Amino acid sequence: MAKSATVRARVESELKADVERVFGKIGISITEAINLFYRQVKLRNGLPFNVVIPNNTTEKVFKDTDISRNLIRCDDANDMFKKLGI
């Protein structure tokens, strides 16, 4: 099928640059990524991921990690499991 439709969207410059770097690392173009997203929406008859509103605890963790507060750093997986008591 010929590709004749155009999609236009405005996004934040920094977000666009960050996402383009990710696409570059996995070797796909923005057009390919959009087509992949559209195909997944069509196949699933909805978004290909869950969309939820974070609860208060999750929101607090997001804010804390954004400013590097209340983080526990681990050297590797074993160190993480040790600190978790597993």
C-alpha positions, 0 to 999 in steps of 0.5 A: 500500500502506498504511503500517502498520508502525512502526520504532523505533531508539535513536541518539545525540542529536548524530548524530540532530540532524546527520542531521536537518539534512542531511535538511532541506537536501535536503528530505526527512523522516526517514520518507522517508529511512528508506523510501528506505533500505529500498527501496534495500536491497530493490532491491539485496538488501543494503546500498546501500553498501560496509561495510568495516573500515578498514586501519591506514593509513586508521584513522591518517588518520581519527584524524589528521584528527579532530584536524587533524594532518598536513593539507594545506590548499588554496585551490582545485582548482588549488592542490590539483593543484599540491600533488599534483604533477599 
